Amino acid sequence: KKGISVSLSFNIAQDSSEMNHSHFDDITEYNHQASSVEYRGYDWASDSYSISYHGFTVSHMDGLAHLAQDGKLYNDYDASKITPQGFEELGIEAFSEGIISKGVLIDIPLLYGKEYLDAGTKVTTEDILKFEEKYNVKIEKGDIVIVRTGRWFEKTVKGDSDYSKLSAGVDYKIALLLDERQVSVLGSDGTNDSNPPLIKEEGSPIHKIALVAMGMPLLDNLNLEQLSKKCSELNQWEFLLSIQPLNFEGGTGSPINAIALF
C-alpha cells in the first residue's frame, strides 16, 4: 500500500559471528572469500561462502529438523536418520515456496516506555494481550508473530555480553496463545527463549514446544530496530512479511533476509 520495505536481518560479515560473545561463537562461523579472474578480455569476480548460522548472532530460520525430543522430531520422525547431507524428512526445502503472511510486531519495550527489556525478562501472554489492546492489533490465524525485546539497542548501550547466560525472551506459556490463535511462525530479536529459562531442566523450552510439539518454525536473531521505528512512524504494527529460506535439501534451517512490506 505504501511501497515501504524493511529488512529484518543483519548484514553477514566476517565478524558477525562474534556480536555477542559466548561459547556458541565456536559453532557460529562465517567465511567469505572473493576472487577475480580474467577471461576473454572480461574481468570476472566471484565468491565462496561458508557459514554455520545456528546460535545467537546470525539472522536465521529454524526448520523442523533442528531439534528432537527423545530421538523424535516433529510428527514422530526419527532424529537418528541424520546424515552428513541432513535429513530426508522435514528438511528446510519444505519451505521452498516461502512463507508469506501477515506479520505482527509485538514491541514490548514500546509498551512499557523502555528502550529495551532488562536481560532475563520473560515476555508473558499478558504482555502480548496488553500490546494488542493498546496498539489496536490482533494476532490471527496464519500470522507471523515477531516479538521485540530491544536486544540490539541494549547492545549499543552496554556492549557485548554472553547472551547464552542472561537474555530477555518469551515465557514458554505463550505457546498456549500461539496455538489458540493458530500462529504460523514465531520470531524475535533473540533466540525466542529467555536465559536463564523458567524451567531449570529445560534449556530451550520455546524451541522444544514450537519445533518438536507444534511443528512451527522459528526466526532467531532478527534485526528489529528499524522495523520498530517504522511501525511507530506509521502507527502500524501489522504488515506483509516475506520469508524465503535458502532451498538447502535436508537442511535444519537457513540464514534469511526477511522483508516487511507496508
Salt bridges, closest charged atoms under 4 A:
ASP25 OD2 - HIS21 ND1 3.66
ASP47 OD2 - HIS32 NE2 2.62
ASP62 OD1 - HIS54 ND1 3.19
ASP62 OD1 - HIS60 NE2 3.08
ASP62 OD1 - HIS66 NE2 3.81
ASP62 OD2 - HIS207 NE2 3.00
ASP107 OD1 - ARG148 NH1 2.79
GLU126 OE2 - LYS130 NZ 3.66
GLU132 OE2 - ARG181 NH1 2.73
GLU140 OE1 - LYS102 NZ 2.70
ASP143 OD2 - LYS102 NZ 3.00
GLU154 OE2 - LYS158 NZ 3.90
ASP160 OD2 - HIS21 NE2 3.11
ASP160 OD1 - LYS155 NZ 3.31
ASP162 OD2 - LYS165 NZ 3.93
ASP171 OD2 - LYS173 NZ 3.89
ASP193 OD2 - HIS207 ND1 2.66
GLU202 OE1 - LYS208 NZ 2.71
ASP220 OD2 - HIS60 NE2 3.41
ASP220 OD2 - HIS207 NE2 3.33
GLU225 OE1 - ARG148 NH2 3.01
GLU233 OE2 - LYS230 NZ 3.40
GLU238 OE2 - LYS102 NZ 3.66
